[in-house]
Amino acid sequence: MNVIEIKNLTKTYGKSRGIIDVSFNVEEGEIFGFIGPNGAGKSTTIRTLLSLIYPTSGSARIFGKDVIESTPEIKKHIGYLPAEVFYYDNMKVKDLLKYSASFYKKDCTARINELADLLELDLNKKIDDLSLGNKKKVGIVQGLLHEPKLFILDEPTSGLDPLMQQKFFELLERENKKGATILFSSHILSEVQRLCDRVAIIKEGRIVKVDKISTLKETTYKKFKLETTKTIDADYFSLPGVNQFEAEGNKVTFIYKGNINDILSKIAGIELSNLWIEEPDLEEIFMNYYKKEE
Ligand SMILES: Nc1ncnc2c1ncn2[C@@H]1O[C@H](COP(=O)(O)OP(=O)(O)OP(=O)(O)O)[C@@H](O)[C@H]1O
């Protein structure tokens, strides 16, 4: 079942583009990564999903319901962490969280304490006295305290140190095992690669790819590293499917997409002292999508 269904969403801000014809689905129980560089349209898509802004055209459904028609009902079951969190600085953390919890018809005290313990957040501090990372933790607890069925997290790790990022990922994995579906936006590829089942890649407002991380990594490209006995001509590997070609002395590296036999017969034409064929990491795949249309 699809928890999120986005169909042909377009949002323009006056004359400037926000997102153009964005479509993808997130299935129940997935950890889904939404990846793209600054300004690509991640926050615009997420804000439209939450009906914080309205689309110029297209539609979106969450839990099978239209996001505009059923906003209050849907929101009860969503935990949202915005990219930037703003608070009334004078409040204590525990008072702010108590206030947030009052919107839900259940006692969230135990859950707040558990999340605060896990994230090492001092509930007795004033928001004003917190560092940026600790403010982010308040946002995380605020987003998760009502045990939502769907988490929508916009750049959740910015401001967290690596140890805290690790704890946060463990928390997400645990909540996912308990049944939560997670949509997670990021411009950091390694964290998406670690955590997510599938990703949508967005570039300049348009989705350029939706795929499983494993498919992106395994079937799309291969990374070749060669050591040759003699220096080869610079254009020896200028054939379709070869990208990111680099040669230094007798060492050659490139990424290849295409019929594996074609490239192997080309390699067979030179004398090698060593050869590695590896899966590229997500970063290299990502760069490829970004370079392709430039
Ligand atoms: N309120 C606004 N008014 C005008 N243009 C906007 C507004 N909000 C976003 N945009 C534009 O829409 C495009 C997408 O921005 P968006 O914030 O969705 O990107 P993003 O992928 O979330 O990037 P970032 O990681 O930097 O937040 C950008 O070109 C941005 O300048």
The ligand as an ORCA input file, in Angstrom:
! r2SCAN-3c Opt
* xyz 0 1
  N       8.872     31.345     -0.701
  C       9.544     31.279     -1.854
  N       9.491     32.284     -2.750
  C      10.148     32.219     -3.933
  N      10.900     31.171     -4.334
  C      10.995     30.135     -3.474
  C      10.322     30.123     -2.182
  N      10.618     28.955     -1.563
  C      11.412     28.263     -2.415
  N      11.642     28.967     -3.549
  C      12.453     28.513     -4.703
  O      12.013     27.226     -5.072
  C      13.130     26.399     -5.422
  C      13.122     25.149     -4.555
  O      13.429     25.498     -3.220
  P      13.361     24.477     -2.013
  O      13.550     25.239     -0.740
  O      12.161     23.640     -2.152
  O      14.658     23.576     -2.309
  P      15.365     22.484     -1.379
  O      15.693     21.350     -2.269
  O      14.556     22.218     -0.169
  O      16.708     23.222     -0.995
  P      17.370     23.514      0.432
  O      18.053     22.256      0.816
  O      18.308     24.624      0.118
  O      16.250     23.932      1.351
  C      14.358     27.255     -5.250
  O      14.727     27.743     -6.518
  C      13.909     28.366     -4.339
  O      14.620     29.560     -4.613
*
